[in-house]
Amino acid sequence: LGALGVLYNHSIAFAQRLYAKLKIAWLRLLFPFVCAGILVVTLPQVLGGGHALVMDVSRGNFTLVFLLLLFVVKFLFSMASFGSGAPGGIFLPLLVLGSLIGASYHEGISLLCGAPENLLPNFIILGMAGYFSAIVRAPVTGIVLISEMTGSFEHLLTLTLVSLAAYLIPDLVKCKPIYDQLLQRLLQAHARKKIAEGEALLLETVVAHGSSAEHQKISEVAWPEGCLVVSLLRNGKEIVPSGNTRLLAEDALVVMCREENAGALEQILETGCREVHPDRE
């Protein structure tokens, strides 16, 4: 589940980059529309919200091969749909994908050592919680969410173990949570749009050792009106900055501002981030 969560997050980013090369908006929507038309005839189970599919899977109506086929097609169609920018979300589709992983795992174990058929719903529930945890990186939310959906706490221990294990894999390979990844892309797109329209400028700086900004939260720095910290690079890794992000020495900042505020921002960057204060060295 953890490894497949990493694959999901990287695939979302890849699909968005691929669609970004198409400058005509309607062409981006055409591809998932055509795919949906083909799937209506060939594999209608993967369309829609997915509630009916999860119920069918929980009844044990599908073979392992068909479950794997459903997962691959649903996965690819989710990438094609969400990456295009069409209105929609990823929350329910990722739960459906998690249920397919859980069911496939159960069927695979059944072929190897004869797992009891009545455990299939358990594996579906574990698949949902674990896949949510791996992608969103919120294991407690996943545990509570699935417990609420099932109306029972009897799976609490196994939900916790699976969710934490699925959380650790993406964390070890430094894979960003999906919503952080999407937020960063949104901020960068907004900054590029403002710059292209001539409404904004980007200024860069590095936080110096002993500067007044060192160890301050971004919200505590006296930024000029209309400024936004759009990127923060720390130890070679780009993170999504927020008001509560504490600045450290050698952090590389990219700040967007209105053209008329560029002078004031440059002054703040010079005195607050670059200038070393003897009493803080």
Buried (B, 14 or more C-beta within 10 A) or exposed (E): BBEBBBBBBBBBBEBBEBBEEBEEEEEBBEBBBEBBEEBEEEBEBBBEEBEEBBEBBBEBEBEBEBBBBBBEBBBBBBBBBBBBBBEEEBEBBBBBBBBBBBBBBBBBEBEEEEBEEEEBBBBBBBBBBBBBBBBBBBBEBBBBBBBEEBEEEEBEEBBBEBBBBBBBBBBEEEBBBBBBBBBBBEBBEBBBEBEEEEEBBBBEBBBBEBBBBBEBEBEEBEBBEBBBBBBBBBEEEBBBBEEEBEBBBEBBBBBBBBEEBBEBBBEBBEBBBEEEEEEEE
